[in-house]
Structure formats: structure tokens, C-alpha cells
Amino acid sequence: MLRKSGGSIVYREKTRQMVEKRAFEKVFRRHYDGMYRVALRMLDDEAESKDVVSEVFAHLLDSGKDLRSETLGAYLLTSVRNRCINVLVHRQKAREQQRAMVVEMVSAEQTAEEEQLQLLHHVIETRMPKLSQQILRLRYQQGLKYREIADVMQVSEVTVHNHLSQSLKLLKDHLKTLGYGVK
């Protein structure tokens, strides 16, 4: 007698599970397309839209909500909308974090470049003769050619070339001593 009642309970449980499975499949077929369209309209991403709809159905299955409820369709669409909003908020936060990282990286690079430029200016001002300093500035800040520098400074082009060569060698050697990989 215990076997029959135990078997009967197992049979009823399996029958109930099959009925629930059919009811779930019916709900899925009836509402999937509408839910997917809402998600796609909000997210503009097919894969993410399918994921959202799948998550809503998984939650429905886990929640044990009455599948015959008259408000089930509205519940499902509202759930999709809310999950889409969560996805959009997450996307926005991710974009903001990426922007912050880029700004931080650019800022660090700018700071390093500014420090290097200050170092170069210091070396130029403290270790080079005034004529070399002027020739360097005319060449690299104003973009003048050797002939134009020679005319402005009233020296020969060879003198301009020699001062530039010596100045660049001095800068290069100084940067090497500081550990910068200069060739």
C-alpha cells in the first residue's frame, strides 16, 4: 500500500510538472516575439535583447508566478523594459568609466611630457651658450631654416649647423644619463 501511494504521489508530481511545462511553453510562444521587439527597440542589439528576454523567462520560471494570470503579458513586458533600463544604465556607467580612464591616461601622459619639456628647457637655459639657445629656438620653436637663422643672427650657415649639432648632442647625452632611451 505504501508503494502505491508513493507511486501515486510521484505520478501526480510528474503530471503537474508536464502541465506546468506545457503552460510555460504556451506563454513563451505567445509572448516571446513582443518581448523581443520591445527589448530590441530599447537596446538596439539583437544578442543583448535575446539575453534580456531569456533572463525574464528564467526569472518567471524560478518565481513560480501564476502562468494563467490575466496580467501576465503586462508583467512580462514591464520586466523586459526594466531589465533593458538596467542594461542601458550599465552601458552608460561602462562608457563613463572608459572616458575617465582615457582622461586619466592622457593626463598622466601630458604630465610626463610637460616634465620632460621643463627638463629640456632647464638644460637649454643652464648648460648652453646664449647663441646656441637662440639658434635652437629659432629652428625648433619658429621653424626657421638654416639660411634664415644665419641671416637673423648674422652668422654663417656653418655656424648655425655647428651650434645645432652641439646643442642636440648635449641634450641627447643629458637624456641618456637620465635613463631615456635616446638614439
C-alpha distance (Angstrom), angle and dihedral (degrees) to the residues before:
residue distance angle dihedral
M1 . . .
L2 3.79 . .
R3 3.76 89.9 .
K4 3.77 93.9 54.8
S5 3.77 94.2 48.3
G6 3.81 90.4 44.8
G7 3.79 90.3 48.0
S8 3.77 90.4 46.0
I9 3.81 91.1 54.0
V10 3.80 91.1 48.9
Y11 3.82 90.4 48.1
R12 3.80 92.0 49.9
E13 3.80 91.1 48.2
K14 3.81 92.1 50.6
T15 3.80 90.5 47.1
R16 3.81 90.7 50.1
Q17 3.81 90.8 49.6
M18 3.81 91.3 50.3
V19 3.81 91.1 49.8
E20 3.81 90.5 48.8
K21 3.81 90.7 47.8
R22 3.82 91.6 52.3
A23 3.79 91.1 46.2
F24 3.81 90.4 49.9
E25 3.82 92.0 48.6
K26 3.81 89.6 50.1
V27 3.82 91.4 50.9
F28 3.80 90.2 46.0
R29 3.83 93.5 51.8
R30 3.80 92.5 44.5
H31 3.82 98.5 48.6
Y32 3.82 107.8 24.5
D33 3.82 98.2 88.4
G34 3.81 94.7 48.4
M35 3.78 92.2 46.1
Y36 3.80 91.6 48.2
R37 3.83 92.3 50.0
V38 3.82 91.2 51.8
A39 3.79 91.3 49.4
L40 3.80 92.9 45.8
R41 3.80 91.8 49.5
M42 3.80 90.6 52.0
L43 3.80 100.3 39.4
D44 3.80 103.1 28.8
D45 3.80 88.8 -147.4
E46 3.80 122.2 106.1
A47 3.80 98.0 -157.1
E48 3.79 94.2 46.1
S49 3.81 90.4 46.6
K50 3.80 91.5 53.6
D51 3.81 89.5 48.0
V52 3.81 91.9 52.2
V53 3.80 92.6 49.9
S54 3.80 91.0 47.1
E55 3.80 90.8 50.5
V56 3.81 91.0 51.3
F57 3.81 91.6 50.8
A58 3.80 91.4 46.1
H59 3.79 89.7 51.8
L60 3.81 90.1 48.0
L61 3.78 90.6 52.3
D62 3.82 92.5 48.0
S63 3.80 94.9 44.2
G64 3.79 96.5 59.2
K65 3.82 90.5 -136.2
D66 3.80 115.3 172.9
L67 3.81 104.9 -92.4
R68 3.82 91.9 -159.3
S69 3.79 94.1 58.2
E70 3.81 115.6 131.3
T71 3.79 90.2 -136.2
L72 3.81 95.3 50.0
G73 3.83 93.7 105.2
A74 3.80 92.5 52.7
Y75 3.81 90.0 44.7
L76 3.81 91.7 53.1
L77 3.82 94.2 47.2
T78 3.80 91.4 47.1
S79 3.80 89.9 49.4
V80 3.81 90.6 51.2
R81 3.81 91.4 48.2
N82 3.81 91.8 49.5
R83 3.81 93.3 48.0
C84 3.81 89.9 48.3
I85 3.80 89.8 52.5
N86 3.80 88.7 51.6
V87 3.82 90.1 50.9
L88 3.82 91.5 49.1
V89 3.81 91.8 48.8
H90 3.81 89.4 49.5
R91 3.82 90.7 49.8
Q92 3.80 90.9 50.5
K93 3.80 92.1 50.0
A94 3.81 90.5 48.6
R95 3.83 90.7 51.4
E96 3.80 90.9 48.7
Q97 3.81 90.9 50.3
Q98 3.80 90.7 49.5
R99 3.80 91.1 49.6
A100 3.79 90.9 49.0
M101 3.80 90.8 50.4
V102 3.82 91.8 49.3
V103 3.81 91.7 48.2
E104 3.80 89.9 48.5
M105 3.81 92.3 49.3
V106 3.81 93.0 46.7
S107 3.78 90.6 46.6
A108 3.81 91.5 51.4
E109 3.81 91.0 48.2
Q110 3.80 91.5 48.3
T111 3.78 90.9 49.3
A112 3.80 91.4 50.7
E113 3.81 91.3 47.4
E114 3.81 91.4 48.2
E115 3.80 90.4 51.1
Q116 3.81 90.7 49.9
L117 3.80 91.4 49.0
Q118 3.80 91.4 49.2
L119 3.79 89.0 50.5
L120 3.81 91.3 50.9
H121 3.81 92.0 48.2
H122 3.79 90.1 49.6
V123 3.81 92.0 51.1
I124 3.80 91.4 46.8
E125 3.80 92.7 49.9
T126 3.81 97.5 43.8
R127 3.81 105.2 34.0
M128 3.80 106.1 33.8
P129 3.78 131.9 74.4
K130 3.82 115.7 -110.0
L131 3.80 92.5 -109.7
S132 3.82 91.6 55.1
Q133 3.80 90.4 47.5
Q134 3.81 91.6 52.5
I135 3.81 93.2 46.1
L136 3.83 91.1 49.3
R137 3.80 91.8 50.7
L138 3.79 93.6 47.3
R139 3.80 90.9 49.4
Y140 3.80 101.9 41.6
Q141 3.79 105.4 23.9
Q142 3.79 99.2 37.1
G143 3.80 97.4 26.7
L144 3.81 96.1 -131.3
K145 3.79 121.3 164.5
Y146 3.81 123.1 -120.0
R147 3.82 92.3 -101.2
E148 3.82 91.7 50.3
I149 3.81 91.9 48.4
A150 3.79 90.4 48.4
D151 3.82 90.1 52.6
V152 3.82 93.8 47.5
M153 3.82 94.5 45.4
Q154 3.82 93.7 37.8
V155 3.79 93.1 -127.9
S156 3.79 133.5 115.1
E157 3.79 123.9 -86.5
V158 3.81 88.0 -116.7
T159 3.81 89.5 58.5
V160 3.81 90.1 50.3
H161 3.80 90.3 49.7
N162 3.82 92.9 47.6
H163 3.82 94.1 48.6
L164 3.80 91.9 47.4
S165 3.81 92.0 48.3
Q166 3.79 92.8 49.0
S167 3.81 92.6 44.9
L168 3.79 93.8 49.9
K169 3.81 91.2 47.0
L170 3.81 90.1 51.5
L171 3.83 91.7 50.1
K172 3.78 92.0 45.5
D173 3.81 93.2 49.8
H174 3.80 91.4 47.4
L175 3.81 92.1 50.7
K176 3.80 90.3 49.4
T177 3.80 90.9 54.4
L178 3.81 88.2 53.8
G179 3.80 91.4 53.4
Y180 3.78 100.5 -103.8
G181 3.77 112.3 144.0
V182 3.79 98.6 -122.0
K183 3.81 120.3 162.4
